[in-house]
Amino acid sequence: MKNGNSQSVNSSVIRALDMLELLITTPNALSIAEICRKLDLNRVTCVNMLNTLMSKKYVYKNADGHYVISGKIYVMAMLYRESFPIIEPFNIIACDAIKDLNCIANLTVVADLDKALVLSQVPDAKVYTSAAAQLYYPLYCTANGKVLLAHQPAKRIDTVLETLEPKKYTEHTVVDKDAIRRELSITRERGYGLDYMEYYDNTICIGAPVFGKNGQVAFAVSFTEIKLDEEHTIDWYVPRIIDLAKALSYTIGYRNKSLDIF
């Protein structure tokens, strides 16, 4: 079996991952019949796959004989998140940075060819109520996404844009690939990324790069749902998001004369 990029893939692994995703995203336990129907599997194949996942402790069968995702998946997710030592200092430094801004701070990392993953968000109280509640964002039309993509090697940017099928999330979303490429160049040159209601209506975000010890951009940090008025303009927010990015860069070992706030 081959995917869209003509690479060989294992169909059994694909079906097992589909099953895990189904169980993770379904709030209630599922019967074998329900799983078979939702995944278009025959019963024998479904049972064999469930038995395999249960043997590895990813799935368990409840008292009603229905199947539920186990806590192992969540433990693995937590271990992945905890593998980033920047999260704890981000939570502290970002809380102080936004205390008078009435906005949200996001820390993100490249998670796929064309997506960014939110590793942490402060204040925590807004995670489940704000427009920024989801974890994955497209790179081409979000502030942090633009920052992360703009600092990728040219060949990777070319690959992303070649395979990208831009979706118009709002009337402001840029879907022309040449225009996206120009925006990435501007983002890299000026040192910050801007999402002016491109992903969510009435939501403006500004992001900046966080450099690692090796001098490469490792993360991006943003102010999300910023409020603009005569005093609080984009130019007002720019030095504040850049200062936050510089502080975080310093905590993970980046040393450069450009970190003049130190």
C-alpha positions, 0 to 999 in steps of 0.5 A: 500500500502507498500513500499520496507521496508514493511511499510504502505504508503498512495497512495493518498499522494504519488500521490500528492507528485508526482504531486508536484515534477512534477510541481516543476521540469517542467519549463513550466505550464502543462495542465490537460491532460499533468499531467494525461499522465505524472503521469498515472492518470485518469482525475477525480483523477487529477482534485481532486488532483489539486483542493486540492493543489490549496486550500492549495495554493501550485498550481495555474492555470494561464491565459491559464488554465494550472497549475503552482507550487506556491511560497509557496513551495519556501517560505517553502524551504527558511524557512527550510534553514533559520532554520539553524543559522550556514549558515550566519557565514559559508558564512562569515568565509568560504569566508575568508578561501577560498579567496586564495585557488581558490576552493568552500566551501560547508556546508552540512547536512544529508538530507536522509538515504543515502544523504547529502544536501548542505545548502550553498556554497561560493562563490555564483558566482560559484553555477550555473557554477561549477560541484558542482551545485546540492544540493543532494549528496550520502553519501558514495562517497563524502567528506562531505557525508563520514564525516556525515555518519562516525559519525552516530551511528553504527546501522545507518551506518549498515542500510545505508550500508544494503540498499545501492545500490552503483552506480559507478559514475567514475572509482574511485568510491568505490562500495564494501560495505566492502571497503566503511565501511573501508573508513568510519572508516578511515574518522572518525579516521583521522578527515576528508573525502576525495573524490578523483574523486569518484563522479565527474571526475577531481574533488577532495574534502576534508571535515571535521566535524562540531560539535554542542553544544551537541558534536555530528556532526551536519554538514560537511564543505568541500573544493570542486574542490581543485587543487593539485600540489607540494606545495598544497597537500592533507596534505596542505589542511587538517589543513585548512579545519579542522580549518574552521570546528573548527571555525564553531563548535565554532560559534554554541556552541561546546566547547572542548579542541580540539578546540585549535585554540581558 
